[in-house]
Amino acid sequence: MQWVNTFAWGRRSSDVGQPASAVLRRDLALEAAIAHEGIDVLFQPLINTRSGAVVGAEALARAPIAVSADALFARAAAANLAERLSRLVQRKALRSAAVWEGPLKGLSLSINLLPSELSRAGYDQWLLGEISAVGIDPRRVTVEITESALLSDHAAVGEQLARLRAAGIRIAVDDFGTGYASLGYLAGLPLDMIKVDKGLVTEIVSGKRDQIVLRAILKLAADLGLTVVVEGVETNAQLALLADWGVDIYQGFVGSGALTLDQLTRFVADGQMEAA
């Protein structure tokens, strides 16, 4: 059947890239924010669907000069600053997670990579150097890549991912179900996890077609031995259904939005107290 070869449920409209026709302009405010590390890093918990335990957190960029992370990276792309911004966020997130203690001790950290970073020779060495410099166990780190990254230079991307994974880093495909990633890419690349886009979750309680699509993804992941994270879970009904279907981990406002480090510490500690 045709769907066995390719999943293509929509195009991601928010992919961050360098528009070929865009005229680059200097963005002095953003340049200064990056140079002086004036970009905040928040953390959204990754939560076990059955136990409710926080198992990790995804690092997300925030800054007063932009209303959202998407807007911030779009602005950075327009000024040819996207990779500098991305590396700053990664560096700050790694520094933070390396010294997590108390309730946060041992939690995993997920960081987002731009497609252009994976296509750039030597990126894997840079990231491994940053991980070594802060002293975090690479096995606590997950890198999240978009489906569009899988469709660029497949061989170069695969080599960089293989070297990262050999060092202990886990590899996740973010926003899965919104692009055109062939199953050949999923089967042939060193992946550990898929993160199902929130757009496929909104109507799963009452939408039969959405249920069919999501269950097909879960079957695919199980066959490939991949962990599944579902993003954008906003209601208890959605969460109950996902737990019943065996989804491993979720993110979403029914659990928690993005938090400061202090808020994350309190959130995890409160959950541990409730479970005790």
N, C-alpha and C positions, 0 to 999 in steps of 0.2 A: 504494500500500500504506500501511496506517495508520502503520507505524513511520517513514515518511518525514516525517510531520508532527510527531511528538513522540517523544523518548527519555524513558522513565520507568522506570528500573531500581531505584528504591528511594529512600527518604527519608533524608536525612542526620539522624542522631539527635543530633549534637553541635553543631548550629547555635547560635551565640551570639546571644541576643536579649534583649529585655526582656519577661518573662512578664506578660501583661496582669493576671493575678490576684495577682501576687506582692506581698507587703507589703515595701516597701523598708526596709532597716535600715542604720544607719550601720556601716561597717566601718573602725574607726579605724586598725587595723594596715595595711590596704590603702591607705587615704587617705595615711597617712604614707609608705608605700613609694613611692607615686606622686609625692607632693610632694617627696620627697628623692631622686627618681630611683633608688630602690632596687630597680629591676627590671632583671634581667640580660637581655642580648640574645645569643643563640647563633646560629650560622649553619650551616645544612645545605647541603652542596654540591649543585649541579646539574651533572650529569656527562654528557658526550657518550657515547652508547651504543657508538659504534664506536671512537673514538680513546681514550676514557678521560680526556680532558682536562676539567678543571673549567672550566665556562663562566660560573658565577655561584654565588650563594648566597642562600638564603631566610632572612630574619630571623625568629627564633622567641623568644617571651618565656619567661623562667624566673624563679622567685622562691622563696625558702625557705618562704614561707607557703602554697604550693600544690604538689601532687605533679606537676602537668603544666600545659601551657599551656591545655588545655581547662578544667581545674579552676580555674585562675587567672581566666580570662575568665568562667566561670560565676559565680564569687564576685563578680567586678566587676559583672556584670549584675545580680546580686541587690542590690547596693548603689548602683545607678545610676552606676557608675564606668567602664563598659566603654569609652566613647569616650575618656575621659581616659587610661585605660590604653593604649588602642590608639594614640593620638597620641604618647604618650611613647615607646612601642616604635618607632614610625615615625621619630620625631625622633632617637633614639639610634642607630638603624640607619643613617640617612642621614649623621649625623655621622661614624660609623665608616667607612663606605664612601667618603666624600668624600676621605679621606686615605690610602686603601689604596695602598701602594707595593710594590716588589719583586714577589714571586710573585702578589700580589693585584691589581696595577695593571691597571685596565681591566675587571675582572670586573663582571658585572651584579649588581644587588641586587634581590631580590624582597621586597616588603612586603605584608602582609595588611591588607585593609580590612574593616570591619564593614558589613553592609547599611545600618545606620542612618547611617553616615557619608556614604555615597553619596546618601542621601535628604535629607541636610541641606544647605540652600543655603549656598554659599560654601566647601564643603569643598575643592573643587578649587583655589580661590585660596589657602587655607591651605597645602595640600600644595606647590603651586608656590612659595609664599613660603619654605617650609622648605628646599626644594631649592635655591632661589637663595641663601638665607642661608648654607648650608654649602658652596656652590660645586661641587656634583656635576653632571656632565653629565646632563640628564634622559634622554638616550638609554640610560644605564646602568641606569635604574630601571624595574622592572616592578611594577605593582600587581596583586594577586591578589584577586579577588572571588568570592564563592560564587554558586551558581546561584540561591539565594533572593534575592540582591540584584537579579538580573535580573527577578524576578517582582514586585518592589515597585512603585515609581513608574517605569514604563518610560521615560517621556519625560524625567523629571528625571535619572534615572540615565544615560540615553543622552547627554544634554547635558553632564553633568559628565565622563563618560568621553571624549566627543569633544574637550572642551577640554584634558584631560590628554594625550590622544594627539596633538593638534595641537602640543603643546609638546615632543613627542618621547618621552613615556613610553609603555611598552608595557603592554597590558592582557591579563590572563590570567584565565580562569575556572577556579577551584580546585575540587578534589573532583568533577570532572565525572563524570556517570553515577550520582550518588546522589540527584539531585533530579528536578525536572520541568520543565526548561528546554526550551521549544519551539524547534524549529529556526528559527522566525521570529525569535526573540530573537538567536540566534547569527548569523544572516545579516544582521540589521538593525543590530546594535551594532558599534561600532569595536573589534573584538577582534583580538589577535595570536596568542594561545596558549590551549590547553586543557590542564589538568593532570588526568590520569585518576586517579580515586580508587584507592587500594590495594586496596579490596575487589573490584575487577574484575581484579586481577592474581594473587591468591593461588593460584588453581587453573588458571592458563592453560597450564601445561605438560601436564597430563593432562586438563583439563576442556574437552571439545569445545565445549560451549555458551559457556563463558567466552571461548574463542578466537574464536568467531563474533561475539560482542558486541564484543570489543575490536577486531577487524579492521574491523567496521562503523564504529566510532568513528574509526579511523585513516583509513578511506576518506572519511568525512565531513570530517575535518580537512583532508585533502589537497584535497578539492574546494573547500573554503572558503579554502584558502591559509593555514591555521593551523599553527603549530608545536605539536608534541605533547610533553608531559612526562608520564612515567608515574611515579607515586609508589609507595612501598612495595615496591620491588624488593629481595628478600631472598636470592635464590639465583642462582648462576651460570647455571643452566638457564633461569631466567626471563629473565635479561639477554641470553643468547645468542638466545633466541627473539625478544625485542623488537628486538634489533639486526638480525636477519634480516628482520623485518617493516618495517624502516625507521623505527623510532621515533627521534626526534631526541635526546631528553635523558631522563635518569632521575634519581630520588632514591631512596635506600633504604639499608638497612644493609649490603647487599653492596658498596656503595661507602663510605658513611660516614653516621653519625648526625649529630645536631646537635653543633657544635664551638664552643669558645671561639675568640676571634680568634687567639690564639697557636696553637691546635691547627689552625685552618683554614690559617694561613700555612704551618705545617710540612707539612700534608697536600698542599697545592697544590705546594709546593716539591719534595716527594718525588716527586710524580707527574711534574713537569717533568724531574727528573733521570732518572727511569726512561725517559722518552720520548726523552731526548737521545741 
